[in-house]
Amino acid sequence: MQVIVAKDYDELSRWAAEAVAAQILEKPDSVLGLATGGTPLGMYRELKRMHQEGKLDLARVKTFNLDEYIGLPADHPESYHHYMQENFFRHVNLPADQAHVPDGTAGDLAVECQRYEEMIQAAGSIDLQVLGIGANGHIGFNEPGTEFGAVTHVLSLDPRTVKANARFFGSEDQVPRQAISMGIKTIMKSRKIILLASGTDKAEAIMRTVTGPVTVDMPASILQLHPNVTLLVDKAAAAFLKLDGGQMSVNC
Ligand code: GLP
């Protein structure tokens, strides 16, 4: 696991976008795993800029988002479908049928989970997975306690996540209580992973991800067992790490 500390959120966002762009340059038909939330917004802004400047071609890329709320239609302003359209998809040349987000309105959610997982595997698994992290250590919506062997599944949001995400919905009451998420096993099959974290709220989760025991109580700690993970964090999120010149390599 490698940890790289950016001086601030803008630098973090640029580095994240450069990592995605490098992946696409190296393999123009890459399969990307994408994240939502506040943290990757700067990365999407940078990717949009690169595309507008003619430096990024997504014509052959496929994308799979990590998660979606259950019960929110694609046009709901807080659905992850809508987030992806507004912040990324509509600004770049990614063909619509190559961009995938789980359907939280599917009549049979178990079938939808299986369909989504099979699509990822049929695409050859994810080449580069972008992750954020919850203050409670969740990745995707894999909350503390989720078994590491889970593939795409339906889950209940942790009360801490409902509280954290209320800022997007106006109030806690409006936040859906369930979601579909890629499982930890799905995420761990990715060939490369970058995890982005910004702000002091994430500092404890980052410390426990890097140095703590691997435990389902801190889902992101499983990343210690993945062979190719880079944590891109800003100084605030790295506050509890002992770093040497802004970089850290941890042999797990
Ligand atoms: C959300 C998403 C996660 C995201 C995390 C952190 O609930 N399901 O994929 O990484 O929580 O979000 P933020 O970046 O807004 O802090």
Residues whose N, C-alpha, C, O or C-beta is under 5 A from the ligand:
A	BS01	GLP	A35 T36 G37 G38 T39 G132 I133 G134 G140 F141
